[in-house]
Structures are given as C-alpha cells and as structure tokens.
C-alpha cells in the first residue's frame, strides 16, 4: 500500500488575503513580473504554510511583501480559486503611519482604491472580483464610507 496521497485525499493549498481599509479605500498591489500572474492586481497575501494559522500567514506575507506589520481583526469571507486554492479573506489593520515598501521580487506597486475602482483594474484576479461581488451583496461589512 502506498503512502502517497490520492487525488481524493490530497491536502488543498490554502492562502490568506488581507483586506485593509483606509479612508474609504482598500489596499491592492500589482504583482511583480517574477511571480505567478505577473502584473495582475490583487489584494495582498499569500500561501499558508504547513502548521501555520491563517492569521500568522497573513502577518508573515504582509511583512514579506510590503515590510509592514498588520493586525488580523476578523475573518470576513472564504473562497476557492479555479486552481483549488482555498482563500481566507481577513480584515486587517495597518498603523496609520505605516510605510509600505514593496518587495520587488513579489510586488511591483501599491495602490489604494475604492471597491468600484478595484473592480475596473486591468488583470484583476478572478477571486478578487468574487470578493468585491460578495462585498456588494453585503455578505459582510467593512465600514467603508
């Protein structure tokens, strides 16, 4: 008998996504040319490592991508991408005086946009459109003005 997982019991890849609001806008990044989906716009975040909590992954990924410390506040939503990545969407807080410094290997640029502006960004990842649609349906609240 093999110890290798079969297609029916393989562990699904998981990711944590940060939703950070500031003055009615949300933080989005443009992915670097050196990662999957180069140049795409998305909310910041990344993979959850084995044995890591969603919150710990969120803190680690934002530190790696933008050199900032965030505080996970609450889990807002979850989704599964077409590539079977299970995403946990977390509302997170960032200090008002935090300076976002993109890690060039992962992040090309940093932007603050309203949900409507984000929906119109070129190359926005599909999971991000689904999140914005859930937000518009009031499946959760962010406190946007």
C-alpha positions as CSV (number, residue, x, y, z in Angstrom):
1,X,0.0,0.0,0.0
2,X,1.4,3.4,-0.9
3,X,1.8,6.3,1.5
4,X,1.3,8.8,-1.3
5,X,-2.0,10.8,-1.2
6,X,-4.5,10.0,-3.8
7,X,-6.4,12.6,-5.8
8,X,-9.3,12.4,-3.4
9,X,-7.4,13.0,-0.2
10,X,-4.7,15.5,-1.3
11,X,-4.3,18.5,1.0
12,X,-5.8,21.5,-0.7
13,X,-3.5,24.5,-0.9
14,X,-4.5,27.4,1.3
15,X,-3.9,31.2,1.3
16,X,-4.7,34.2,3.4
17,X,-5.7,37.5,1.9
18,X,-5.5,40.9,3.7
19,X,-8.4,43.4,3.3
20,X,-7.1,46.7,4.7
21,X,-9.2,49.9,4.6
22,X,-8.1,53.5,4.8
23,X,-10.4,56.5,4.3
24,X,-12.9,54.6,2.2
25,X,-10.3,52.9,0.0
26,X,-8.8,49.4,0.1
27,X,-5.1,48.3,-0.3
28,X,-4.3,46.4,-3.5
29,X,-1.0,45.5,-5.1
30,X,0.2,44.9,-8.6
31,X,2.2,41.7,-8.7
32,X,5.8,41.7,-9.9
33,X,6.8,40.2,-13.2
34,X,8.6,37.4,-11.3
35,X,5.6,35.7,-9.8
36,X,2.5,33.7,-10.9
37,X,0.0,36.0,-12.7
38,X,2.7,38.7,-13.4
39,X,1.3,42.3,-13.4
40,X,-2.1,41.3,-12.1
41,X,-3.8,43.4,-9.5
42,X,-4.9,41.8,-6.3
43,X,-5.3,42.1,-2.5
44,X,-2.0,41.3,-0.7
45,X,-1.5,38.0,0.9
46,X,-0.1,34.5,0.1
47,X,0.2,30.9,0.9
48,X,-0.4,29.4,4.3
49,X,2.5,27.1,5.3
50,X,2.1,23.7,7.0
51,X,1.2,24.1,10.6
52,X,0.7,27.9,10.2
53,X,-2.6,29.6,11.2
54,X,-4.4,31.9,8.8
55,X,-3.6,34.9,11.0
56,X,0.1,34.0,11.2
57,X,0.3,33.6,7.4
58,X,-1.3,37.0,6.9
59,X,1.2,38.7,9.2
60,X,4.1,36.9,7.6
61,X,3.0,37.6,4.0
62,X,2.5,41.3,4.6
63,X,5.8,41.5,6.2
64,X,7.5,39.8,3.3
65,X,5.6,41.6,0.5
66,X,5.3,45.2,2.0
67,X,7.6,45.2,5.0
68,X,4.8,46.2,7.4
69,X,3.1,44.6,10.4
70,X,-0.6,44.1,10.2
71,X,-3.1,43.0,12.9
72,X,-5.6,40.5,11.7
73,X,-9.0,41.7,13.0
74,X,-11.6,39.1,11.8
75,X,-12.2,36.6,9.1
76,X,-14.6,38.1,6.5
77,X,-15.1,35.5,3.8
78,X,-13.7,32.4,2.1
79,X,-13.5,31.3,-1.5
80,X,-11.9,28.6,-3.7
81,X,-10.0,29.7,-6.8
82,X,-10.3,27.8,-10.1
83,X,-6.9,26.3,-9.2
84,X,-8.4,24.8,-6.0
85,X,-6.6,27.2,-3.6
86,X,-8.8,27.8,-0.6
87,X,-8.6,31.5,0.4
88,X,-9.3,33.0,3.8
89,X,-10.1,36.7,3.5
90,X,-9.2,38.7,6.6
91,X,-9.9,42.2,7.6
92,X,-6.6,43.6,8.9
93,X,-5.4,46.8,10.4
94,X,-2.3,48.7,9.5
95,X,-0.8,51.5,11.6
96,X,-1.8,54.9,10.2
97,X,1.9,55.9,9.8
98,X,3.0,52.6,8.3
99,X,5.2,53.0,5.2
100,X,4.6,50.3,2.6
101,X,7.8,49.2,0.9
102,X,7.1,46.7,-1.9
103,X,9.5,43.7,-2.1
104,X,10.5,43.9,-5.8
105,X,10.5,40.1,-6.2
106,X,6.8,40.0,-5.3
107,X,5.2,43.4,-5.6
108,X,5.5,45.9,-8.5
109,X,3.4,48.7,-6.9
110,X,1.0,49.5,-4.1
111,X,-2.4,51.3,-4.6
112,X,-5.4,52.5,-2.6
113,X,-8.7,52.3,-4.5
114,X,-12.4,52.2,-3.8
115,X,-14.1,48.8,-4.5
116,X,-15.6,50.2,-7.7
117,X,-12.1,51.3,-8.9
118,X,-10.6,48.0,-8.0
119,X,-13.3,46.1,-10.0
120,X,-12.2,48.1,-13.1
121,X,-8.4,47.4,-12.8
122,X,-6.9,45.5,-15.7
123,X,-5.9,42.0,-14.9
124,X,-7.7,41.8,-11.5
125,X,-7.6,38.3,-10.3
126,X,-11.0,36.5,-10.5
127,X,-11.1,35.7,-6.8
128,X,-10.8,39.4,-6.1
129,X,-13.8,40.1,-8.4
130,X,-15.8,37.5,-6.5
131,X,-14.8,39.1,-3.2
132,X,-15.9,42.5,-4.4
133,X,-19.2,41.0,-5.5
134,X,-19.7,39.4,-2.1
135,X,-19.0,42.8,-0.5
136,X,-21.5,44.5,-2.8
137,X,-24.1,41.9,-1.7
138,X,-23.5,42.8,1.9
139,X,-22.3,39.3,2.8
140,X,-20.0,41.1,5.3
141,X,-19.3,44.7,6.3
142,X,-16.1,46.7,6.2
143,X,-17.1,50.1,7.4
144,X,-16.4,51.8,4.0
145,X,-18.0,55.2,3.8
